[in-house]
Amino acid sequence: MVEAGRHGRRAIAPITQPDTTPPSGGHGRRIVIVGGGFGGLACARALAGADARVTLVDRRNHHLFQPLLYQVSTAALSPADIAAPIRRVLARARNVDVVLADVVGVDTAARVVKLAHGADLPFDQLVLATGSAYNYFAHPEWAAHAPAPKSIADARTIRARLLRAFEEAEHCADPVRRAALMTIVVVGGGPTGVEMAGTTAELARYTLRGDFRHIRVILVEAGPRLLNAFPEHLGDYAAQRLRKMGVEVRVGGAVERIEDGYVVVSGERIDAANVVWGAGIRAAEGAGWVGGTDDRGGRIAVDANLAVTGQRDIYALGDVALFRQDGAPLPALAQVAQQQGHHLGRALRKAGPPPPYRYRTRGDTAVIGRHAAVYVYGRFTLTGRMAWLLWSIVHVYLLIGFERRTSVMTQWIWRYFTFERGARLID
């Protein structure tokens, strides 16, 4: 079933039967991309205008800028500021179609991608860019009590729980219950946890200071220090800045239990109405479709040109791919996925095998709070105001579309001078 799209391009509606018609418009190859995140979208954009019929499949109709999702969770930004409809992003790519569907498997022998509603998408070349999900370390039941900011729905849930707890605390006569309502525990001392704790502390310290009082923010990290992937002095700087902002930083304490209303850390019960998870990620589905994996994180082993080991014309990139460079796996970063997607898309425009890929870092950064961030590029490190400005510039630049860049930059400038947040609505 086909409907007319903007700019005269074809848009595939949900398919009810296998598409066995020959490619239209003279396009000989059929390339299917699963996932509309940084990697999948970069690959599709690089294939725009290629002599191939490209289909991008995603269960959501929008591309999400996940590095700023925690700001939606803490009422700093609205969902529309960091999400862009995939169809609009690819509107000028006449050879690229978009399918809104769940992928449930891949038949590598028949060369088809299986969709949840029963249809098949045939392919000549397949790109898996399914991304990642948060890892609850064999405790999936914790997800109900400690949501992680991975989707717009997750962020809206966290924001609503935070604000609803604060509202309830204002009218609660029980001091114990009121203290629990005003306590937020953030689990995980990596960039996500540090950024979440920092922006929540700013929310309490500046924005809500006149509305709600005695907000307590606790950051829990099982390891010996924060930001373990960064140089040690940057982790120490992050801990120092967070404590100065009023965050209780607890390192070396593992979470043992999470229930509705409390969390147990190294035998100590902490009553908290809100627990936010940011402790680790694992690869999303994908490995089981192409033969499985022995990687603990569920990633698919790929070779130097991003091809899935043991498969023909099947590639994986981004968080779902286990790509080793100089003997070490590449980190799960947006810039890694984006670079790989661009590299693979440009390579697939040609008929031959893709050339070897090599990651070129632009540096790693994490924001802590107002005027406080860390940045590392090789042996060069930066902290404080300059790192914070660099973090801001990089994130605005990576947003898709002039409209979103302008909107986010304007809101950050407004918040900088007024300490206000414009998304304090409870759904």
PyMOL commands that set and color helices and strands:
alter all, ss='L'
color gray80, all
select helices_A, chain A and resi 6-8+38-46+66-73+79-81+86-89+140-144+152-170+175-181+191-207+232-244+287-290+318-320+334-348+385-398+402-418
alter helices_A, ss='H'
color red, helices_A
select strands_A, chain A and resi 2-4+10-12+29-34+52-58+62-64+83-85+96-100+103-107+112-115+120-122+125-128+132-134+183-187+216-221+248-251+255-259+262-265+268-271+274-277+281-283+300-301+314-316+321-322+324-325+328-329+364-369+372-377+380-383
alter strands_A, ss='S'
color yellow, strands_A
deselect
rebuild
show_as cartoon
